[in-house]
């Protein structure tokens, strides 16, 4: 069997890899839809990307805009636009730190923290309902398998 033989001669491990990735993709779509639903219910008009920025800011603590952009793998100009909207929603506060007037520090507000917590609570509750048919043992097994493929 050669690599050029075509799909009908794929090895079992290749079929297993394809089935595994397709199952992960389908599950990811369901889980992402649950997160989107929670954000639509609670987010007051912010996007998933803006929520990711809030989440990263919470994890990093007070941060420079450039550090947030790097953490999210987005351009600083994109991070600026995201922060503009989040500041308008009073979910973050931007301020200058020290003598360098160009360096903005960004801080999560209480409202931003509360929004993150509310979205997480609803998301986890809906994930729990969606995964309720799967035993705890199997959930932990799949979690270990997925952890094995992540760097």
Rosetta constraint file for C-alpha pairs under 8 A:
AtomPair CA 1 CA 5 HARMONIC 6.48 0.50
AtomPair CA 1 CA 9 HARMONIC 6.82 0.50
AtomPair CA 5 CA 9 HARMONIC 6.18 0.50
AtomPair CA 6 CA 10 HARMONIC 7.16 0.50
AtomPair CA 10 CA 14 HARMONIC 6.12 0.50
AtomPair CA 10 CA 15 HARMONIC 6.71 0.50
AtomPair CA 11 CA 15 HARMONIC 6.43 0.50
AtomPair CA 12 CA 16 HARMONIC 6.02 0.50
AtomPair CA 13 CA 17 HARMONIC 6.08 0.50
AtomPair CA 14 CA 18 HARMONIC 6.25 0.50
AtomPair CA 15 CA 19 HARMONIC 6.10 0.50
AtomPair CA 16 CA 20 HARMONIC 5.98 0.50
AtomPair CA 17 CA 21 HARMONIC 6.16 0.50
AtomPair CA 18 CA 22 HARMONIC 6.06 0.50
AtomPair CA 19 CA 23 HARMONIC 6.05 0.50
AtomPair CA 20 CA 24 HARMONIC 6.21 0.50
AtomPair CA 21 CA 25 HARMONIC 6.06 0.50
AtomPair CA 22 CA 26 HARMONIC 6.18 0.50
AtomPair CA 23 CA 27 HARMONIC 6.09 0.50
AtomPair CA 24 CA 28 HARMONIC 5.89 0.50
AtomPair CA 25 CA 29 HARMONIC 6.26 0.50
AtomPair CA 26 CA 30 HARMONIC 6.53 0.50
AtomPair CA 27 CA 31 HARMONIC 6.17 0.50
AtomPair CA 28 CA 32 HARMONIC 5.83 0.50
AtomPair CA 29 CA 33 HARMONIC 6.05 0.50
AtomPair CA 30 CA 34 HARMONIC 6.40 0.50
AtomPair CA 31 CA 35 HARMONIC 6.45 0.50
AtomPair CA 31 CA 127 HARMONIC 6.75 0.50
AtomPair CA 32 CA 36 HARMONIC 6.10 0.50
AtomPair CA 33 CA 37 HARMONIC 6.02 0.50
AtomPair CA 34 CA 38 HARMONIC 6.35 0.50
AtomPair CA 34 CA 123 HARMONIC 6.20 0.50
AtomPair CA 34 CA 126 HARMONIC 6.56 0.50
AtomPair CA 34 CA 127 HARMONIC 7.02 0.50
AtomPair CA 35 CA 39 HARMONIC 6.22 0.50
AtomPair CA 35 CA 119 HARMONIC 7.61 0.50
AtomPair CA 35 CA 123 HARMONIC 5.39 0.50
AtomPair CA 36 CA 40 HARMONIC 6.05 0.50
AtomPair CA 36 CA 48 HARMONIC 7.05 0.50
AtomPair CA 37 CA 41 HARMONIC 6.19 0.50
AtomPair CA 38 CA 42 HARMONIC 6.05 0.50
AtomPair CA 38 CA 43 HARMONIC 7.61 0.50
AtomPair CA 38 CA 119 HARMONIC 5.59 0.50
AtomPair CA 38 CA 122 HARMONIC 5.92 0.50
AtomPair CA 38 CA 123 HARMONIC 5.88 0.50
AtomPair CA 39 CA 43 HARMONIC 4.65 0.50
AtomPair CA 39 CA 44 HARMONIC 7.92 0.50
AtomPair CA 39 CA 46 HARMONIC 7.71 0.50
AtomPair CA 39 CA 47 HARMONIC 7.72 0.50
AtomPair CA 39 CA 48 HARMONIC 7.35 0.50
AtomPair CA 39 CA 119 HARMONIC 6.03 0.50
AtomPair CA 40 CA 44 HARMONIC 7.19 0.50
AtomPair CA 40 CA 45 HARMONIC 7.18 0.50
AtomPair CA 42 CA 115 HARMONIC 7.21 0.50
AtomPair CA 42 CA 118 HARMONIC 7.22 0.50
AtomPair CA 42 CA 119 HARMONIC 6.50 0.50
AtomPair CA 43 CA 47 HARMONIC 7.81 0.50
AtomPair CA 43 CA 115 HARMONIC 6.88 0.50
AtomPair CA 43 CA 119 HARMONIC 7.57 0.50
AtomPair CA 46 CA 50 HARMONIC 6.13 0.50
AtomPair CA 46 CA 51 HARMONIC 6.99 0.50
AtomPair CA 46 CA 85 HARMONIC 7.99 0.50
AtomPair CA 46 CA 86 HARMONIC 7.71 0.50
AtomPair CA 47 CA 51 HARMONIC 6.25 0.50
AtomPair CA 48 CA 52 HARMONIC 6.18 0.50
AtomPair CA 49 CA 53 HARMONIC 6.34 0.50
AtomPair CA 50 CA 54 HARMONIC 6.38 0.50
AtomPair CA 50 CA 82 HARMONIC 5.94 0.50
AtomPair CA 50 CA 83 HARMONIC 7.86 0.50
AtomPair CA 50 CA 86 HARMONIC 7.20 0.50
AtomPair CA 51 CA 55 HARMONIC 6.16 0.50
AtomPair CA 51 CA 116 HARMONIC 7.51 0.50
AtomPair CA 52 CA 56 HARMONIC 6.09 0.50
AtomPair CA 52 CA 72 HARMONIC 7.91 0.50
AtomPair CA 53 CA 57 HARMONIC 6.03 0.50
AtomPair CA 53 CA 68 HARMONIC 7.22 0.50
AtomPair CA 53 CA 72 HARMONIC 7.19 0.50
AtomPair CA 53 CA 82 HARMONIC 7.91 0.50
AtomPair CA 54 CA 58 HARMONIC 6.17 0.50
AtomPair CA 54 CA 108 HARMONIC 7.03 0.50
AtomPair CA 54 CA 112 HARMONIC 7.00 0.50
AtomPair CA 54 CA 116 HARMONIC 7.38 0.50
AtomPair CA 55 CA 59 HARMONIC 6.37 0.50
AtomPair CA 55 CA 116 HARMONIC 6.95 0.50
AtomPair CA 56 CA 60 HARMONIC 6.06 0.50
AtomPair CA 56 CA 68 HARMONIC 7.22 0.50
AtomPair CA 56 CA 71 HARMONIC 7.38 0.50
AtomPair CA 56 CA 72 HARMONIC 7.71 0.50
AtomPair CA 57 CA 61 HARMONIC 5.55 0.50
AtomPair CA 57 CA 62 HARMONIC 6.87 0.50
AtomPair CA 57 CA 63 HARMONIC 6.86 0.50
AtomPair CA 57 CA 68 HARMONIC 7.00 0.50
AtomPair CA 57 CA 106 HARMONIC 7.89 0.50
AtomPair CA 57 CA 107 HARMONIC 7.26 0.50
AtomPair CA 57 CA 108 HARMONIC 6.67 0.50
AtomPair CA 58 CA 62 HARMONIC 7.97 0.50
AtomPair CA 58 CA 108 HARMONIC 6.62 0.50
AtomPair CA 58 CA 113 HARMONIC 7.60 0.50
AtomPair CA 61 CA 107 HARMONIC 7.02 0.50
AtomPair CA 61 CA 108 HARMONIC 7.80 0.50
AtomPair CA 62 CA 105 HARMONIC 6.41 0.50
AtomPair CA 62 CA 106 HARMONIC 5.59 0.50
AtomPair CA 62 CA 107 HARMONIC 4.85 0.50
AtomPair CA 62 CA 108 HARMONIC 7.42 0.50
AtomPair CA 63 CA 67 HARMONIC 6.40 0.50
AtomPair CA 63 CA 68 HARMONIC 6.72 0.50
AtomPair CA 63 CA 105 HARMONIC 5.35 0.50
AtomPair CA 63 CA 106 HARMONIC 5.28 0.50
AtomPair CA 63 CA 107 HARMONIC 6.86 0.50
AtomPair CA 64 CA 68 HARMONIC 6.52 0.50
AtomPair CA 64 CA 103 HARMONIC 6.90 0.50
AtomPair CA 64 CA 104 HARMONIC 5.78 0.50
AtomPair CA 64 CA 105 HARMONIC 4.62 0.50
AtomPair CA 64 CA 106 HARMONIC 6.05 0.50
AtomPair CA 65 CA 69 HARMONIC 6.21 0.50
AtomPair CA 65 CA 76 HARMONIC 6.98 0.50
AtomPair CA 65 CA 79 HARMONIC 6.88 0.50
AtomPair CA 65 CA 80 HARMONIC 7.23 0.50
AtomPair CA 65 CA 103 HARMONIC 7.98 0.50
AtomPair CA 65 CA 104 HARMONIC 6.43 0.50
AtomPair CA 65 CA 105 HARMONIC 6.65 0.50
AtomPair CA 65 CA 106 HARMONIC 6.74 0.50
AtomPair CA 66 CA 70 HARMONIC 6.14 0.50
AtomPair CA 66 CA 76 HARMONIC 5.90 0.50
AtomPair CA 67 CA 71 HARMONIC 6.07 0.50
AtomPair CA 68 CA 72 HARMONIC 6.19 0.50
AtomPair CA 68 CA 79 HARMONIC 7.24 0.50
AtomPair CA 69 CA 73 HARMONIC 5.86 0.50
AtomPair CA 69 CA 74 HARMONIC 5.05 0.50
AtomPair CA 69 CA 75 HARMONIC 5.94 0.50
AtomPair CA 69 CA 76 HARMONIC 5.34 0.50
AtomPair CA 69 CA 78 HARMONIC 7.79 0.50
AtomPair CA 69 CA 79 HARMONIC 5.53 0.50
AtomPair CA 70 CA 74 HARMONIC 6.38 0.50
AtomPair CA 70 CA 75 HARMONIC 7.70 0.50
AtomPair CA 70 CA 76 HARMONIC 7.98 0.50
AtomPair CA 74 CA 78 HARMONIC 6.39 0.50
AtomPair CA 74 CA 79 HARMONIC 6.72 0.50
AtomPair CA 75 CA 79 HARMONIC 6.39 0.50
AtomPair CA 76 CA 80 HARMONIC 6.11 0.50
AtomPair CA 77 CA 81 HARMONIC 6.38 0.50
AtomPair CA 78 CA 82 HARMONIC 6.23 0.50
AtomPair CA 79 CA 83 HARMONIC 6.03 0.50
AtomPair CA 80 CA 84 HARMONIC 6.09 0.50
AtomPair CA 81 CA 85 HARMONIC 6.58 0.50
AtomPair CA 82 CA 86 HARMONIC 6.30 0.50
AtomPair CA 83 CA 87 HARMONIC 5.86 0.50
AtomPair CA 83 CA 92 HARMONIC 7.42 0.50
AtomPair CA 84 CA 88 HARMONIC 6.27 0.50
AtomPair CA 85 CA 89 HARMONIC 6.35 0.50
AtomPair CA 86 CA 90 HARMONIC 6.20 0.50
AtomPair CA 86 CA 91 HARMONIC 5.31 0.50
AtomPair CA 86 CA 92 HARMONIC 5.86 0.50
AtomPair CA 87 CA 91 HARMONIC 5.77 0.50
AtomPair CA 87 CA 92 HARMONIC 5.04 0.50
AtomPair CA 87 CA 93 HARMONIC 5.95 0.50
AtomPair CA 87 CA 94 HARMONIC 7.56 0.50
AtomPair CA 90 CA 109 HARMONIC 7.05 0.50
AtomPair CA 90 CA 111 HARMONIC 6.94 0.50
AtomPair CA 90 CA 112 HARMONIC 7.40 0.50
AtomPair CA 91 CA 108 HARMONIC 6.19 0.50
AtomPair CA 91 CA 109 HARMONIC 5.28 0.50
AtomPair CA 91 CA 110 HARMONIC 7.39 0.50
AtomPair CA 91 CA 111 HARMONIC 5.43 0.50
AtomPair CA 91 CA 112 HARMONIC 4.07 0.50
AtomPair CA 91 CA 113 HARMONIC 7.75 0.50
AtomPair CA 92 CA 106 HARMONIC 6.65 0.50
AtomPair CA 92 CA 107 HARMONIC 5.49 0.50
AtomPair CA 92 CA 108 HARMONIC 4.47 0.50
AtomPair CA 92 CA 109 HARMONIC 5.06 0.50
AtomPair CA 92 CA 112 HARMONIC 6.43 0.50
AtomPair CA 93 CA 106 HARMONIC 5.73 0.50
AtomPair CA 93 CA 107 HARMONIC 5.25 0.50
AtomPair CA 93 CA 108 HARMONIC 6.46 0.50
AtomPair CA 93 CA 109 HARMONIC 6.53 0.50
AtomPair CA 94 CA 104 HARMONIC 6.21 0.50
AtomPair CA 94 CA 105 HARMONIC 5.58 0.50
AtomPair CA 94 CA 106 HARMONIC 4.55 0.50
AtomPair CA 94 CA 107 HARMONIC 6.43 0.50
AtomPair CA 95 CA 104 HARMONIC 5.51 0.50
AtomPair CA 95 CA 105 HARMONIC 5.34 0.50
AtomPair CA 95 CA 106 HARMONIC 6.58 0.50
AtomPair CA 96 CA 100 HARMONIC 7.45 0.50
AtomPair CA 96 CA 101 HARMONIC 5.95 0.50
AtomPair CA 96 CA 102 HARMONIC 7.46 0.50
AtomPair CA 96 CA 103 HARMONIC 6.05 0.50
AtomPair CA 96 CA 104 HARMONIC 4.75 0.50
AtomPair CA 96 CA 105 HARMONIC 5.92 0.50
AtomPair CA 97 CA 101 HARMONIC 7.40 0.50
AtomPair CA 97 CA 103 HARMONIC 6.71 0.50
AtomPair CA 97 CA 104 HARMONIC 6.60 0.50
AtomPair CA 97 CA 105 HARMONIC 6.39 0.50
AtomPair CA 108 CA 112 HARMONIC 5.69 0.50
AtomPair CA 108 CA 113 HARMONIC 6.60 0.50
AtomPair CA 109 CA 113 HARMONIC 6.30 0.50
AtomPair CA 110 CA 114 HARMONIC 6.09 0.50
AtomPair CA 111 CA 115 HARMONIC 6.11 0.50
AtomPair CA 112 CA 116 HARMONIC 6.27 0.50
AtomPair CA 113 CA 117 HARMONIC 6.22 0.50
AtomPair CA 114 CA 118 HARMONIC 6.08 0.50
AtomPair CA 115 CA 119 HARMONIC 6.11 0.50
AtomPair CA 116 CA 120 HARMONIC 6.06 0.50
AtomPair CA 117 CA 121 HARMONIC 6.07 0.50
AtomPair CA 118 CA 122 HARMONIC 6.26 0.50
AtomPair CA 119 CA 123 HARMONIC 5.92 0.50
AtomPair CA 120 CA 124 HARMONIC 5.93 0.50
AtomPair CA 121 CA 125 HARMONIC 6.15 0.50
AtomPair CA 122 CA 126 HARMONIC 6.17 0.50
AtomPair CA 123 CA 127 HARMONIC 6.00 0.50
AtomPair CA 124 CA 128 HARMONIC 5.94 0.50
AtomPair CA 125 CA 129 HARMONIC 6.38 0.50
AtomPair CA 126 CA 130 HARMONIC 6.15 0.50
AtomPair CA 127 CA 131 HARMONIC 6.03 0.50
AtomPair CA 128 CA 132 HARMONIC 5.80 0.50
AtomPair CA 134 CA 138 HARMONIC 6.42 0.50
AtomPair CA 134 CA 139 HARMONIC 6.54 0.50
AtomPair CA 135 CA 139 HARMONIC 6.24 0.50
AtomPair CA 136 CA 140 HARMONIC 6.17 0.50
AtomPair CA 137 CA 141 HARMONIC 6.15 0.50
AtomPair CA 138 CA 142 HARMONIC 6.11 0.50
AtomPair CA 139 CA 143 HARMONIC 6.14 0.50
AtomPair CA 140 CA 144 HARMONIC 6.20 0.50
AtomPair CA 141 CA 145 HARMONIC 6.27 0.50
AtomPair CA 142 CA 146 HARMONIC 6.11 0.50
AtomPair CA 143 CA 147 HARMONIC 6.06 0.50
AtomPair CA 144 CA 148 HARMONIC 6.25 0.50
AtomPair CA 145 CA 149 HARMONIC 6.95 0.50
AtomPair CA 146 CA 150 HARMONIC 6.68 0.50
